[in-house]
């Protein structure tokens, strides 16, 4: 059977990573990494510590500049595009280490996510009248009605982030990323450090973001139980190279993954057993 026409295949892909290599001095973080993210999917990037997962995220979001290769988003090359511009194009991300302003309230942290899309300038904001006031009120209403209610954090909207438990801070960081109106949401270890109940809640929110917000998800995650439960496609990195990719079941059975990522004696338990979550 012949493949899809190029134009149709291109429409189905929101992100293309094409032969990306990245090095720091003599250390190769990524070597000729290529894969694509299908629009409307959840794609997980997995691999052992030091495999290059966060380096890949930093290259896609613009914090690192690849030595070679290209990153295509919505049919456009991102070469030379700074992180703020990538955010305006619809790329949003969370961070492995929570990057919230601890002294600010939940609501104010979420509002910062919209900064790249604000139409008013500094002078308008300082005067805070007319267009600036209208935009602020519209933003607050959208956050209250769509994001805060969606993530079930109404009860903490005015609480300082520093007073919140870890699981709720992770949820606030997700809220801030959603405030950026993403087309592609990049989640860097969204359930790291969470207990089982918090993990299940976050997995539910991620699925709902995909289905109800029509947002494509690219995530790095070590929780293999969650990865195998909610992902449509899995990419496996090891020593900065793609060693396998495909559906969760295919990746779980791939000999290269068994040998290089988890070890033959440990794979089945960690990928599908109760300890995985």
N, C-alpha and C positions, 0 to 999 in steps of 0.2 A: 504494500500500500504506500502510495506517495505521501510525503509529509505535507503539512499545512503550507499554503502560500506564504511567502516571506512577510507580506504586509499583515496578514492575519496573525501569524506567529508573533510579529513585533507588537501588535496591539495587546496580545495576551501577556507580555512581559513588561513589568513595571521597572525592574532593576536588572541590569546586566553587569556582571563583574567579568572583565575580559583580560586574562593574562596578567593579573596584577602581581607585581613583585615589590617588596619593601625591605630595605636593609638599614641597619643602624651601624655605621662603621663596617666592620667585617662580619657582623651578625645578620643572618638572613631571617627576617621575621615572616615573610610571605614569599613563596616562589611560584610564579605562573598560576595564580589562583583564578579559576574561571567557574562561574555558575550563574544561573539566572533565577529570579524570583517571579513567580507567576502572579499576576494581578488577582487580588481577592483571596490569597492563600496565607497560610502560616508556614513559614520556612524557618527551621531551626538549624543553627550552626553549633555543632558539638565537637568535642575533642578534649584531650587531657590538658592540664595546666601547662602553659607555655606553647600551646599548639599554634597560636597566632590569632585567636578568635577576637580579642579586643583590638589588636592591631588592625584586623580587617574592618571592624566597626569604625575605628578612628580614620581609616582611609576612606570609607564610604561617606562618613559624615564631614570629612574635610579637615580633620585635625592633623592627619598625616598626609604627606604627598608621596604617592607611589613612585618608585624608581622607574617603573615601566608599566605598561598596560593602561587600561581605560575603565572608567565606571560610567555607565549609561543609565540615566534616570528619566523615565517618560520619553525615551527616544532622544535625549539630549546628553551630550558629553559633559561631565562635571569637571573636566580638567581646568584648573585655574579658578574654580568657583569656591569662594570662601564659605565657611560654615554658616554665617548669617544668611547669605544668599541661598544656600541649600535649604535652610529652614523656610525661607519664603517660597521656594519651589514646592514644598510639601514633604520634606524629610525631617522627621522629629525623632529624638532618641531619649532614652533614660540612661543612667550610668550605673555601673557595678557598685560603686560607692555612692551612697545617696548624696546628691548635690543640691540640697535645699538651703534656703536662708533660715537658720534656726531661730533667729530672733523675730522673724516676721510671722504673720498669721498664715493659716492655710490658704485663705482667700487671696491674700496678697502674693503668695508664692505662685498660685495658679495663674493669676493675672499676668505675671512676668512671662509666662509662656507665649502670650500674644504679642510681645514686644516687637517681633520682626514684622508683624502685619499691621501695626498701628499706622494710621495715616497722619496723625497730628505730630508736629515737631516739638522740640524742647520748649520753645517760647510759648506755644499754645498750652503745653502741659503746665508751665509755671503760672500762666494767667488763670488757667482752669475755668474757662468760660466758653460759651458758644460751641464750636465744633469739638473741642477737647472734652468738654463736659458731656456732650451727647454721646461721644464715642466711649467714654468711661462708663456711662450708665448702660449703654447697649452691651458692652463687654461684661459688666457685672451681671446683668440679667441673663445673658447666655450661659455664663459659668454656673450661676445658681440653678438655672432651670434644666440645663442639659448635662453638665459635667458633674457637679456636686451631687445631684439627685441620682445620676446614673451610677456613680461609684459609692453611693450610700455613705457619704461623709458629711451629711447635713449637720450632725451634732458636734462636729469639730471645726466648722467653717471659720470661726473666729478665734480658735485656739492657736497660741504660738507653736510652731513646729517643734521646738525644743521640748515641749511637754508631752509629746505623743510617743506611744510605743512604736517599735521598729516597723511592725507590719503596716500600721497606718501611715507612717512616713513613706513607705514604698508606694502606697496607694495615692498619696498626695503627689509624688513624683510622676506617676502615671497620669494623674489629672493635669499636671502642668504640661506634659507632652501633648495631651489631647487638646489643650487650649491653643496649640500651635496649628490646629486644623490640618493634621498630617494626611498625606496620601499613603506614605510608607512610614510605619512606626517601628523604630528599632529599639528593642528591649534588651538591655545588657544585664543578664542574670536577674530577671524580675522576681524570682521566688527565693533567691539566695538568703539563707538565714531564717527562713520562715518555718513555723510549725505546720503540721498537716492541715489544720483548718484554714490557716492563712493561705497556704499554697492552693487549696481547693478554691477558695474565694478568688484569688488572683487568676487562676486558670479560667474560671467562669467569666471574669471581666474581660480577659483577653479574647475569648471566643465571642463574647457579645460585641466587643469593639469591631471585630472582623465582620460579624453578621449585621449588626444594627447600624454601625457607622460606615460600613463599606470601606474599611481601612485594611490595607495589606500589612502583614506583620512579618518582620525579620527579627529573630531573637537568638541570643546566645544563652545557653542554660545548661547547668550540670545536673539538674533533677531529671533523670532519665525517665522516670515514671510519667511526669508531666509532658515531657517532650514526645514520648511515644503515644500519649493519649490525645494530644490536641494538634500535633503537627500534620501538615499535608505533605511536606517534603523535608528531608533531613540532609544536610551537608556535613561531612566529617572531615575535620582538619587534623593533621598530625605533622609536627615539625614544619609548619607553615605551608603544607601542601594538601590538596584535596585528595583523600584516599578512597572516598566512597561518597555516593549520593543517591537518593531515591526515596521511595516511600518508607515509612517507619519500619514495616515488617521486613522489607528488603535489606535495609541498612542493618537491622538487628541480626540478620543471618549472614551478612557479608563476612567472609573469612578475614579480610584485611582489617575490618573493625574489631573482630574478635582478637586478632593477634596484636594489633598495634594500640588500640584504644583502651580496652578494659582487661584484656588477658583472658585466655580461653576458659579458665576455671571460674571466672567471676562474671562473665558476660550475661548469662541467662538470668542470674539473680538480680543484678543491678538494672538490667533493662526492663524486666517484666515482673520481678518479684515484689513483695510488699515493702521491702526496704527501699525501693527506688524513690518513693516520695519522701 
